[in-house]
């Protein structure tokens, strides 16, 4: 059967049909989400990047369901049981759970008690009992006592097993009890006997009960992790009497001699078959919802981190702080190239502060260092105080930079390719310095799961997580744009239409032939064909190109439009970019064609107003106050500056200059009710907090923003 997938997506996502159809056509042609949302607005009705991504995800889900339906149809057909009515039901079903219910009676299964009873010829007896027509089951059973059926009791037991399976496979029964699970299932968690001490971090869940449908995602994922680790026993069930009431109303037809036997079979079918199945289904769906919420929060945090303001093209000193092994120092030029590296030992047990001070001063002067980036790990505060007291030249900024994932990058294949002869610790210092200069360019080298801005990332569907985070990285890279002549292979791989192989070819071409002089030169890169050029060229920048449009988001396919605008104004393209009054006089309606509409023309004019504009904000220096470097230094009521390091759906974690980040619970984020912490704070935001409690034993710090703000 042919399905109109565009209409299905339109209904599921509440999006206009022409736009959905346009997006699907572009996807079929190999277009990417960034390219479609930026350069094909006429074809989509101006759908934004999020809408285009939703269409792509809906298309994936619906396609998978269609494949599953084809499998079900083939399986039932092979059994010779595919009636026209059943085919229609399967073809018209768009609920995965209902589809599985329809398929369940036909699904190949292992030998069950009911299977064995059928093999013994007891299915007719089960059918007679289920009629509940006044006949006594014990009077029906003797005729079935033969072969492997040794007695009336054996016959009735086998018939009961068949009835129990019918109960568990009934669509009506499953739908009714499934709805009860959805409304009233209570999640109960209890500690496994003897695991109290080992699982103390799950202490809040040792004896807990709450409605499954109302359970916050972070709490559910924590409970399920505790179960996975063998600390907790978890169940999710509704009231049994209510479930049996639903089933009895379906299967008990009248007050007959068979009533007791059918009721017992219903009870067995519920407890042994239906209840475990629907409990697993309810927990799986709840886990999926919780996982989707966690992925959503993770993706939002990652986006904020990747779009953090860059320091820009400055000479940077990166410092990976430490005590016993000293601080690793890397000096980088304005393009992020390594100039020098060395160790300093300003802290105990080596304690060579004078020598360290001389080394830093010498490097700052020799390499024209304009900013210093200090990792936020061990010895960070001590190193920050040491550097602050050096009396460095005015204008040298000192920043604290997150180290999350730096060790992962340092030991990665990419780091080994970049710096094959350097120790992992030196690579870490380089990464810290580069993160300050351009967070996006450096962080794309690290698996997003290792960057430290998520919760429960190992407990969610890893395929869904990877798709979501890869989409975020691709979106951020293409939003900002990539300098073609300095970008790393990894950064280039996220550019629309490029990918890993072409990124490697671009870098190899650049190494062999020198810097690219124009976007058009990209066509000379091996295997970079017309489609890849179309998809990627608009997101690549060449700062020193002869054509100034090569350093803008104007796509090469639209250069002729800008050329005509300049010609009509009697000036050159560079002059048009320089003179706002000339651009203000342009009537873009004159340049509308069958291919180019007003949305594209408005984007072109916006880009000409701010060519090559970086959408990220400006970086501001930040420092923690003296006197607070350990949890033991905290006192309730202290008001401190901090930096938001992670956002969850239950609050935000804030770095206040000690080893442990403090938690501002969602209830403490504002004087008004807050449902979503992301509406109040953003990642790396500077905030003022007040200490509520410092639990030194568990290493937990509770903060509030209510009165402090």
C-alpha positions as CSV (number, residue, x, y, z in Angstrom):
1,X,0.0,0.0,0.0
2,X,1.2,3.5,-0.8
3,X,1.1,5.9,2.1
4,X,1.0,9.7,1.8
5,X,3.8,10.3,4.3
6,X,3.6,14.1,3.9
7,X,0.0,14.2,5.0
8,X,0.8,11.9,8.0
9,X,3.6,14.2,9.1
10,X,1.4,17.2,8.5
11,X,-1.3,15.8,10.9
12,X,1.2,14.6,13.5
13,X,3.3,17.8,13.7
14,X,0.6,20.4,12.9
15,X,2.7,21.8,10.1
16,X,1.4,23.2,6.7
17,X,1.3,20.5,4.0
18,X,3.1,22.5,1.2
19,X,6.0,23.1,3.6
20,X,6.2,19.5,4.6
21,X,6.1,18.3,1.0
22,X,8.8,20.8,0.1
23,X,11.1,19.6,2.9
24,X,10.6,16.0,2.0
25,X,11.5,16.7,-1.7
26,X,14.6,18.5,-0.5
27,X,15.6,15.6,1.8
28,X,15.1,13.2,-1.1
29,X,17.6,15.3,-3.1
30,X,20.2,15.0,-0.3
31,X,19.7,18.5,1.3
32,X,20.6,19.0,4.9
33,X,18.6,20.7,7.7
34,X,20.8,23.8,7.9
35,X,20.8,24.2,4.1
36,X,17.0,23.8,3.8
37,X,16.2,26.2,6.6
38,X,18.7,28.8,5.5
39,X,18.6,28.7,1.7
40,X,15.4,27.1,0.6
41,X,12.7,29.2,2.4
42,X,10.6,29.6,-0.7
43,X,10.3,25.8,-1.0
44,X,9.3,25.3,2.6
45,X,7.1,28.3,3.2
46,X,9.8,29.7,5.6
47,X,9.8,26.8,8.0
48,X,12.6,27.3,10.6
49,X,15.3,24.8,11.5
50,X,13.4,23.3,14.3
51,X,10.4,22.6,12.1
52,X,12.6,21.1,9.4
53,X,14.2,18.8,12.0
54,X,10.8,17.8,13.4
55,X,9.8,16.8,9.8
56,X,12.9,14.7,9.5
57,X,12.4,12.9,12.8
58,X,8.7,12.3,12.0
59,X,9.6,10.9,8.7
60,X,12.1,8.5,10.4
61,X,9.4,7.3,12.9
62,X,6.7,6.9,10.3
63,X,9.1,5.0,7.9
64,X,10.1,2.7,10.7
65,X,6.4,2.0,11.5
66,X,5.6,1.3,7.9
67,X,8.4,-1.2,7.7
68,X,7.1,-2.9,10.9
69,X,3.6,-3.1,9.3
70,X,5.1,-4.7,6.3
71,X,6.8,-7.3,8.5
72,X,3.5,-8.0,10.4
73,X,1.6,-8.3,7.1
74,X,4.1,-10.7,5.7
75,X,4.2,-12.8,8.9
76,X,0.4,-13.1,9.2
77,X,0.1,-13.8,5.4
78,X,2.6,-16.6,5.6
79,X,0.4,-18.2,8.3
80,X,-2.6,-18.0,5.9
81,X,-4.5,-15.9,8.4
82,X,-4.5,-12.5,6.7
83,X,-8.1,-11.7,6.0
84,X,-9.1,-8.5,4.1
85,X,-10.5,-7.1,7.3
86,X,-7.3,-7.8,9.2
87,X,-5.2,-6.3,6.4
88,X,-7.2,-3.1,6.5
89,X,-6.8,-2.8,10.3
90,X,-3.0,-3.3,10.1
91,X,-2.6,-0.8,7.1
92,X,-4.7,1.8,8.9
93,X,-3.0,1.5,12.3
94,X,-0.6,4.3,13.2
95,X,-0.1,3.5,16.9
96,X,2.9,1.1,17.5
97,X,1.4,-0.3,20.7
98,X,-2.0,-1.1,19.0
99,X,-0.2,-2.6,16.0
100,X,1.6,-5.0,18.4
101,X,-1.7,-5.8,20.1
102,X,-3.2,-6.7,16.7
103,X,-0.2,-8.9,15.8
104,X,0.1,-10.6,19.2
105,X,-2.2,-13.5,18.5
106,X,-0.3,-14.3,15.3
107,X,3.2,-13.6,16.6
108,X,5.5,-16.6,16.5
109,X,6.3,-17.5,20.1
110,X,8.1,-20.0,22.2
111,X,6.2,-23.0,23.6
112,X,3.9,-21.9,26.4
113,X,1.6,-23.7,28.7
114,X,-1.3,-22.7,26.4
115,X,0.7,-24.0,23.4
116,X,1.1,-27.4,25.1
117,X,-2.6,-27.5,26.0
118,X,-3.5,-26.8,22.4
119,X,-1.2,-29.6,21.2
120,X,-3.1,-31.9,23.6
121,X,-6.4,-30.9,21.9
122,X,-7.8,-28.8,24.7
123,X,-8.6,-25.6,22.8
124,X,-12.2,-26.8,22.0
125,X,-12.8,-27.4,25.7
126,X,-11.5,-23.8,26.5
127,X,-13.9,-22.5,23.9
128,X,-16.8,-24.4,25.4
129,X,-16.0,-23.1,28.9
130,X,-15.7,-19.5,27.6
131,X,-19.3,-19.7,26.2
132,X,-20.5,-19.8,29.9
133,X,-23.8,-21.2,28.6
134,X,-24.8,-23.0,31.8
135,X,-22.8,-26.2,31.2
136,X,-20.7,-27.4,34.1
137,X,-17.0,-27.6,33.1
138,X,-16.4,-30.8,35.0
139,X,-19.1,-32.4,32.8
140,X,-17.5,-31.2,29.6
141,X,-14.0,-32.3,30.4
142,X,-14.2,-36.1,30.4
143,X,-14.4,-36.4,26.7
144,X,-11.0,-34.7,26.4
145,X,-9.3,-37.1,28.8
146,X,-7.1,-39.0,26.4
147,X,-3.5,-39.3,25.3
148,X,-1.3,-36.9,27.4
149,X,-4.4,-35.6,29.2
150,X,-4.5,-38.0,32.2
151,X,-7.5,-36.7,34.1
152,X,-10.4,-34.2,34.2
153,X,-8.2,-32.0,36.3
154,X,-5.5,-32.0,33.7
155,X,-8.0,-31.1,31.0
156,X,-9.5,-28.2,33.0
157,X,-6.0,-26.9,33.9
158,X,-5.0,-27.0,30.2
159,X,-8.2,-25.2,29.2
160,X,-7.6,-22.6,31.9
161,X,-4.1,-22.0,30.5
162,X,-5.6,-21.4,27.0
163,X,-8.2,-19.0,28.5
164,X,-5.5,-17.1,30.4
165,X,-3.5,-16.6,27.2
166,X,-6.7,-15.4,25.4
167,X,-7.2,-12.9,28.1
168,X,-3.6,-11.6,27.8
169,X,-3.8,-11.3,24.0
170,X,-7.2,-9.7,23.8
171,X,-7.0,-6.2,22.3
172,X,-10.0,-5.0,24.3
173,X,-8.5,-6.3,27.5
174,X,-5.0,-4.9,26.8
175,X,-6.4,-1.5,25.8
176,X,-8.6,-1.3,28.9
177,X,-5.9,-2.3,31.4
178,X,-3.3,-0.3,29.5
179,X,-5.4,2.8,30.1
180,X,-5.6,1.9,33.8
181,X,-1.8,1.6,33.9
182,X,-1.5,5.0,32.2
183,X,-3.9,6.7,34.7
184,X,-3.1,5.0,37.9
185,X,0.1,3.0,37.9
186,X,2.1,3.7,41.1
187,X,5.9,3.4,40.9
188,X,7.2,1.8,44.0
189,X,10.9,1.5,44.8
190,X,12.4,-0.4,47.7
191,X,16.0,-1.0,48.7
192,X,17.3,-4.6,48.1
193,X,18.0,-6.1,51.5
194,X,21.7,-5.8,52.4
195,X,22.4,-3.0,49.9
196,X,21.6,0.0,52.2
197,X,25.2,1.0,52.8
198,X,26.3,0.4,49.2
199,X,23.4,2.3,47.7
200,X,23.3,5.3,50.0
201,X,23.2,7.8,47.1
202,X,19.8,6.3,46.3
203,X,18.7,6.7,49.9
204,X,15.8,9.0,48.9
205,X,14.3,6.0,47.0
206,X,14.7,3.2,49.5
207,X,11.0,3.3,50.3
208,X,9.1,5.5,47.9
209,X,5.8,5.5,46.1
210,X,4.3,8.0,43.6
211,X,2.2,8.0,40.5
212,X,4.2,7.0,37.5
213,X,2.6,9.5,35.2
214,X,3.5,12.4,37.5
215,X,7.1,11.3,38.2
216,X,9.7,13.9,37.0
217,X,12.0,12.6,34.4
218,X,15.2,13.0,36.5
219,X,13.7,11.1,39.4
220,X,12.5,8.2,37.2
221,X,15.9,7.9,35.6
222,X,17.6,7.9,39.0
223,X,15.3,5.1,40.3
224,X,15.8,3.0,37.1
225,X,19.5,3.5,37.4
226,X,19.3,2.3,41.0
227,X,17.4,-0.8,39.8
228,X,20.0,-1.5,37.1
229,X,22.8,-1.3,39.7
230,X,21.0,-3.8,41.9
231,X,20.3,-1.4,44.7
232,X,16.5,-1.0,44.2
233,X,13.5,-3.2,43.4
234,X,11.0,-1.3,41.2
235,X,7.4,-2.0,40.3
236,X,4.8,0.1,38.4
237,X,1.3,-1.2,38.9
238,X,-2.2,0.0,39.3
239,X,-4.7,-1.4,41.9
240,X,-5.2,-5.0,41.1
241,X,-8.9,-5.1,41.9
242,X,-9.5,-2.3,39.4
243,X,-7.6,-4.2,36.7
244,X,-9.5,-7.4,37.5
245,X,-12.8,-5.5,37.4
246,X,-12.0,-4.3,33.8
247,X,-11.1,-7.9,32.8
248,X,-14.1,-9.5,34.5
249,X,-16.5,-7.1,32.8
250,X,-15.0,-8.2,29.4
251,X,-14.8,-12.0,30.0
252,X,-17.4,-12.9,32.6
253,X,-20.7,-13.1,30.7
254,X,-23.2,-14.4,33.2
255,X,-23.6,-16.1,36.5
256,X,-22.9,-19.7,35.2
257,X,-21.2,-22.8,36.6
258,X,-18.2,-21.9,34.5
259,X,-17.9,-18.4,36.2
260,X,-15.4,-19.5,38.9
261,X,-13.1,-21.3,36.4
262,X,-13.1,-18.3,34.0
263,X,-12.5,-15.9,36.9
264,X,-9.5,-17.9,38.0
265,X,-8.2,-18.1,34.5
266,X,-8.6,-14.3,34.2
267,X,-6.7,-13.8,37.4
268,X,-3.9,-16.1,36.2
269,X,-3.9,-14.4,32.8
270,X,-3.5,-11.0,34.4
271,X,-0.9,-11.9,37.0
272,X,1.2,-14.2,35.0
273,X,0.9,-12.8,31.5
274,X,-0.8,-9.4,31.1
275,X,0.5,-7.6,34.2
276,X,4.2,-8.2,33.5
277,X,3.7,-7.3,29.8
278,X,1.9,-4.0,30.5
279,X,4.2,-3.2,33.4
280,X,7.2,-3.5,31.2
281,X,5.4,-1.5,28.5
282,X,4.5,1.3,31.0
283,X,8.0,1.5,32.4
284,X,9.5,1.5,28.9
285,X,7.2,4.3,27.8
286,X,7.9,6.3,31.0
287,X,11.6,5.7,30.5
288,X,11.3,6.9,26.9
289,X,9.5,10.0,27.9
290,X,12.0,10.7,30.7
291,X,14.9,10.0,28.3
292,X,13.4,12.3,25.6
293,X,13.2,15.0,28.3
294,X,16.7,14.4,29.4
295,X,17.9,14.5,25.8
296,X,16.0,17.7,25.3
297,X,17.7,19.4,28.3
298,X,21.1,18.0,27.3
299,X,20.7,19.3,23.7
300,X,19.6,22.8,25.0
301,X,22.6,22.9,27.3
302,X,25.0,21.7,24.6
303,X,23.7,24.4,22.2
304,X,24.3,27.1,24.8
305,X,27.8,25.8,25.5
306,X,28.8,25.6,21.8
307,X,27.5,29.1,21.2
308,X,29.3,30.5,24.2
309,X,31.0,33.8,23.3
310,X,34.6,33.4,22.0
311,X,37.5,35.5,23.0
312,X,38.4,35.7,19.3
313,X,41.6,36.0,17.5
314,X,44.0,36.6,20.4
315,X,47.3,35.1,21.6
316,X,46.4,32.8,24.5
317,X,48.2,31.0,27.3
318,X,46.4,27.8,28.3
319,X,47.1,26.4,31.8
320,X,46.1,23.0,32.9
321,X,46.5,23.4,36.7
322,X,47.8,20.8,39.1
323,X,49.6,20.3,42.4
324,X,52.0,17.4,42.6
325,X,52.7,17.2,38.8
326,X,52.7,21.0,38.4
327,X,50.8,23.2,35.9
328,X,51.1,22.5,32.2
329,X,51.3,25.7,30.1
330,X,50.8,26.1,26.4
331,X,51.3,29.3,24.5
332,X,49.2,29.7,21.3
333,X,49.2,32.3,18.5
334,X,46.1,34.1,17.2
335,X,45.2,31.1,15.0
336,X,45.5,28.6,17.9
337,X,48.9,27.2,16.7
338,X,51.2,26.0,19.4
339,X,54.2,28.3,20.0
340,X,55.7,26.8,23.2
341,X,54.9,24.6,26.2
342,X,56.4,24.1,29.6
343,X,55.6,23.2,33.2
344,X,55.5,25.5,36.2
345,X,55.4,24.5,39.9
346,X,53.8,27.3,41.9
347,X,52.1,25.0,44.4
348,X,53.1,22.5,47.0
349,X,54.7,20.0,47.1
350,X,57.2,21.5,44.6
351,X,56.6,25.1,45.7
352,X,58.6,27.1,43.1
353,X,56.5,30.2,42.8
354,X,59.3,32.6,42.0
355,X,60.6,30.4,39.1
356,X,57.0,29.9,37.9
357,X,56.4,33.7,38.0
358,X,59.5,34.3,35.9
359,X,58.5,31.6,33.4
360,X,55.0,33.1,32.9
361,X,56.3,36.7,32.6
362,X,58.9,35.6,30.1
363,X,56.3,33.8,27.9
364,X,53.7,36.6,28.1
365,X,56.3,39.1,26.9
366,X,57.9,36.8,24.3
367,X,54.7,35.6,22.6
368,X,52.6,38.7,23.2
369,X,50.0,36.8,25.3
370,X,46.7,38.7,25.5
371,X,44.7,36.3,27.6
372,X,45.2,33.4,30.0
373,X,42.8,30.5,30.2
374,X,43.0,28.4,33.4
375,X,41.2,25.0,33.6
376,X,38.6,24.7,36.3
377,X,39.9,21.3,37.7
378,X,42.2,20.5,40.6
379,X,44.2,23.5,41.8
380,X,42.3,25.9,39.6
381,X,41.5,28.5,42.3
382,X,45.1,28.4,43.6
383,X,46.5,28.9,40.1
384,X,44.0,31.7,39.4
385,X,45.2,33.5,42.6
386,X,48.8,32.9,41.6
387,X,48.4,34.4,38.2
388,X,46.3,37.3,39.5
389,X,49.2,38.2,41.8
390,X,51.9,38.3,39.1
391,X,51.3,41.9,38.1
392,X,51.0,41.0,34.4
393,X,50.8,43.8,31.8
394,X,47.5,45.7,31.7
395,X,45.0,44.2,29.3
396,X,46.0,40.6,29.8
397,X,42.7,39.0,30.7
398,X,42.5,35.9,33.0
399,X,39.6,33.5,32.4
400,X,38.6,30.2,34.0
401,X,37.6,27.6,31.4
402,X,35.7,24.3,31.9
403,X,37.9,21.3,31.6
404,X,35.1,18.8,31.0
405,X,36.1,16.5,28.2
406,X,39.6,17.9,27.8
407,X,41.1,14.6,28.9
408,X,38.9,12.8,26.4
409,X,40.2,15.0,23.6
410,X,43.8,14.7,24.8
411,X,43.8,10.9,24.4
412,X,41.7,10.9,21.2
413,X,42.9,9.9,17.7
414,X,42.4,13.5,16.6
415,X,44.6,14.9,19.3
416,X,47.3,12.3,18.4
417,X,47.0,13.4,14.7
418,X,47.4,17.0,15.7
419,X,50.1,16.6,18.2
420,X,51.7,13.2,17.8
421,X,54.8,14.1,19.8
422,X,53.2,15.7,22.8
423,X,52.1,14.3,26.1
424,X,48.4,14.1,26.8
425,X,48.7,16.7,29.5
426,X,50.2,19.2,27.1
427,X,47.4,18.5,24.7
428,X,45.0,19.3,27.5
429,X,46.6,22.7,28.1
430,X,46.3,23.4,24.4
431,X,42.6,22.5,24.4
432,X,41.9,24.7,27.4
433,X,43.6,27.7,25.6
434,X,41.7,27.0,22.4
435,X,38.4,26.7,24.2
436,X,38.8,30.3,25.4
437,X,39.6,31.6,21.9
438,X,36.8,29.7,20.2
439,X,34.7,27.2,22.3
440,X,32.8,25.9,19.2
441,X,35.9,25.1,17.2
442,X,37.4,23.2,20.0
443,X,34.4,21.5,21.6
444,X,33.3,19.8,18.3
445,X,36.4,17.6,18.7
446,X,34.9,16.0,21.8
447,X,32.1,13.5,22.0
448,X,29.2,15.7,23.3
449,X,28.4,13.1,26.0
450,X,31.8,13.9,27.6
451,X,31.4,17.7,27.7
452,X,29.6,17.6,31.1
453,X,26.3,19.5,30.4
454,X,23.9,16.6,30.6
455,X,22.2,14.4,33.2
456,X,21.7,10.6,32.9
457,X,23.2,10.6,29.4
458,X,24.1,6.9,29.8
459,X,20.6,5.9,30.8
460,X,18.8,7.2,27.7
461,X,18.4,5.7,24.3
462,X,21.9,6.1,22.8
463,X,20.7,6.3,19.2
464,X,18.2,9.1,20.0
465,X,20.9,10.9,22.1
466,X,23.5,10.7,19.3
467,X,21.0,11.9,16.6
468,X,19.9,14.8,18.8
469,X,23.4,15.9,19.8
470,X,24.8,15.6,16.3
471,X,21.9,17.8,15.1
472,X,22.8,20.4,17.7
473,X,26.5,20.4,16.8
474,X,25.7,20.6,13.0
475,X,23.2,23.5,13.7
476,X,25.7,25.5,15.8
477,X,28.6,25.0,13.3
478,X,26.5,26.1,10.4
479,X,24.8,29.0,12.3
480,X,28.2,30.5,13.1
481,X,30.0,29.6,9.9
482,X,33.4,28.1,9.4
483,X,36.7,29.8,8.3
484,X,37.7,27.6,5.5
485,X,41.5,28.2,5.8
486,X,41.9,27.6,9.5
487,X,39.2,25.1,10.4
488,X,40.1,21.7,11.8
489,X,39.1,18.6,9.9
490,X,36.6,17.8,12.7
491,X,35.0,21.2,12.5
492,X,34.7,21.0,8.7
493,X,33.1,17.6,9.0
494,X,30.0,19.2,10.6
495,X,29.5,21.7,7.7
496,X,26.4,21.1,5.7
497,X,27.0,18.5,2.9
498,X,30.7,18.0,3.8
499,X,31.1,15.0,6.2
500,X,34.3,13.3,7.4
501,X,35.8,12.2,4.0
502,X,35.4,15.6,2.3
503,X,36.7,17.4,5.4
504,X,39.8,15.3,5.2
505,X,40.1,16.0,1.4
506,X,39.7,19.8,2.1
507,X,42.5,19.8,4.7
508,X,44.8,17.8,2.5
509,X,44.1,20.1,-0.5
510,X,44.7,23.1,1.7
511,X,48.0,21.7,3.0
512,X,49.2,20.9,-0.6
513,X,48.0,24.0,-2.3
514,X,48.0,26.7,0.3
515,X,45.0,28.8,1.5
516,X,41.8,28.8,-0.5
517,X,41.4,32.1,-2.4
518,X,37.7,31.7,-3.2
519,X,34.7,29.5,-2.5
520,X,34.8,28.6,-6.2
521,X,38.2,26.9,-5.6
522,X,36.4,24.3,-3.4
523,X,35.3,22.6,-6.7
524,X,38.9,21.5,-7.2
525,X,38.9,19.4,-4.0
526,X,38.8,15.7,-4.9
527,X,35.3,14.2,-4.7
528,X,33.6,17.5,-3.7
529,X,30.9,17.5,-6.4
530,X,28.2,20.0,-7.3
531,X,25.8,18.7,-4.6
532,X,28.3,19.1,-1.8
533,X,29.3,22.5,-3.0
534,X,25.7,23.6,-3.1
535,X,25.0,22.3,0.4
536,X,28.2,23.6,2.1
537,X,29.6,26.7,0.3
538,X,27.3,29.2,2.0
539,X,28.5,28.1,5.5
540,X,32.2,28.4,4.7
541,X,34.0,31.7,5.0
542,X,37.2,33.1,3.4
543,X,38.3,36.2,5.3
544,X,40.9,37.3,2.8
545,X,39.0,36.4,-0.4
546,X,39.1,38.9,-3.4
547,X,35.3,38.7,-3.5
548,X,33.9,40.0,-0.2
549,X,30.8,37.9,-0.5
550,X,33.0,34.8,0.1
551,X,33.2,36.0,3.7
552,X,29.4,36.3,4.1
553,X,26.5,33.9,4.5
554,X,25.3,34.9,1.0
555,X,25.3,31.7,-1.1
556,X,27.4,31.7,-4.3
557,X,24.2,30.8,-6.2
558,X,22.9,34.3,-5.2
559,X,26.1,36.3,-6.0
560,X,24.6,37.4,-9.3
561,X,21.7,39.1,-7.4
562,X,24.1,41.2,-5.4
563,X,26.1,41.9,-8.6
564,X,23.0,43.2,-10.2
565,X,22.1,45.3,-7.2
566,X,25.5,46.9,-7.2
567,X,25.4,47.4,-11.0
568,X,21.9,49.0,-10.7
569,X,23.3,51.4,-8.1
570,X,26.3,52.2,-10.2
571,X,28.9,50.9,-7.7
572,X,31.1,47.9,-7.0
573,X,30.0,45.1,-4.7
574,X,32.6,46.2,-2.0
575,X,31.2,49.7,-2.2
576,X,27.7,48.4,-1.8
577,X,28.8,46.6,1.4
578,X,30.4,49.7,2.8
579,X,27.6,52.2,2.2
580,X,24.4,51.6,4.1
581,X,22.6,54.4,2.3
582,X,23.1,52.7,-1.0
583,X,21.6,49.5,0.4
584,X,18.7,51.3,2.0
585,X,17.7,52.6,-1.5
586,X,17.4,49.1,-2.9
587,X,13.9,47.9,-3.7
588,X,14.2,44.2,-3.3
589,X,10.9,43.5,-5.0
590,X,12.7,44.4,-8.3
591,X,14.8,41.2,-7.9
592,X,12.1,38.7,-7.2
593,X,12.2,35.8,-9.7
594,X,10.5,32.4,-10.1
595,X,13.5,30.9,-8.2
596,X,14.3,33.7,-5.7
597,X,11.6,35.1,-3.5
598,X,11.4,37.8,-0.8
599,X,12.6,35.5,2.0
600,X,15.9,34.9,0.3
601,X,16.2,38.5,-0.7
602,X,15.6,39.7,2.9
603,X,18.3,37.3,4.1
604,X,20.7,38.7,1.5
605,X,20.1,42.2,2.6
606,X,20.4,41.3,6.3
607,X,23.8,39.7,5.6
608,X,25.0,42.7,3.5
609,X,24.2,44.9,6.5
610,X,26.3,42.7,8.8
611,X,28.6,40.6,6.6
612,X,30.1,37.7,8.4
613,X,28.6,38.6,11.7
614,X,29.2,36.1,14.5
615,X,25.9,35.4,16.2
616,X,27.7,34.7,19.5
617,X,27.9,37.3,22.2
618,X,30.9,39.0,23.7
619,X,33.1,37.3,26.3
620,X,33.5,39.0,29.7
621,X,36.1,38.2,32.3
622,X,35.0,36.7,35.6
623,X,36.8,35.9,38.9
624,X,35.7,34.3,42.1
625,X,36.2,36.1,45.4
626,X,39.2,35.3,47.7
627,X,38.6,33.3,50.9
628,X,36.2,30.7,49.4
629,X,38.0,27.7,47.9
630,X,36.6,24.7,49.8
631,X,33.2,23.5,51.0
632,X,34.4,24.0,54.6
633,X,34.7,27.8,53.8
634,X,31.0,28.0,53.2
635,X,28.5,29.3,55.7
636,X,24.7,29.6,55.4
637,X,23.7,33.1,54.3
638,X,26.9,33.8,52.3
639,X,26.2,35.7,49.1
640,X,28.6,34.7,46.3
641,X,29.1,35.2,42.5
642,X,28.9,32.1,40.4
643,X,28.7,30.6,36.9
644,X,26.0,28.3,35.8
645,X,27.7,25.1,34.7
646,X,24.7,22.8,34.0
647,X,21.0,23.1,33.7
648,X,18.5,20.3,34.5
649,X,14.8,20.2,34.7
650,X,15.0,20.2,38.5
651,X,17.4,23.2,38.8
652,X,20.8,24.5,37.9
653,X,24.3,23.7,39.1
654,X,26.5,26.7,39.8
655,X,30.3,26.9,40.2
656,X,31.0,29.2,43.2
657,X,34.8,28.6,43.2
658,X,35.0,25.3,45.1
659,X,35.4,21.7,44.0
660,X,31.7,21.0,44.2
661,X,29.1,22.8,42.1
662,X,26.2,24.0,44.2
663,X,22.6,23.2,43.3
664,X,19.9,25.9,42.9
665,X,16.8,23.8,43.0
666,X,14.0,25.0,40.7
667,X,12.0,26.1,43.8
668,X,14.9,28.4,44.7
669,X,15.4,30.1,41.3
670,X,13.1,33.0,41.6
671,X,10.5,34.6,43.9
672,X,7.8,33.4,41.5
673,X,6.9,29.8,40.4
674,X,9.4,28.4,37.8
675,X,8.5,25.4,35.7
676,X,11.6,25.4,33.5
677,X,15.0,26.4,34.9
678,X,16.1,27.2,31.3
679,X,13.7,30.1,31.3
680,X,15.6,31.7,34.2
681,X,19.2,31.0,33.6
682,X,21.5,30.0,30.7
683,X,24.7,28.0,30.6
684,X,27.8,30.0,31.6
685,X,25.6,32.8,32.9
686,X,27.0,34.9,35.7
687,X,24.7,34.7,38.7
688,X,24.6,35.8,42.4
689,X,23.6,33.1,44.9
690,X,23.1,32.7,48.6
691,X,24.3,29.6,50.5
692,X,21.4,27.7,52.1
693,X,23.4,24.6,53.3
694,X,26.8,23.0,52.9
695,X,26.8,19.3,53.6
696,X,30.4,18.5,54.0
697,X,29.8,14.8,54.6
698,X,28.0,14.2,51.3
699,X,29.7,17.0,49.5
700,X,26.5,18.8,48.6
701,X,25.9,22.5,48.5
702,X,22.4,24.0,48.4
703,X,22.0,27.5,47.0
704,X,19.2,30.0,46.4
705,X,18.7,32.8,43.9
706,X,15.6,34.2,45.6
707,X,16.9,36.8,47.9
708,X,20.4,37.0,46.3
709,X,18.9,38.2,43.1
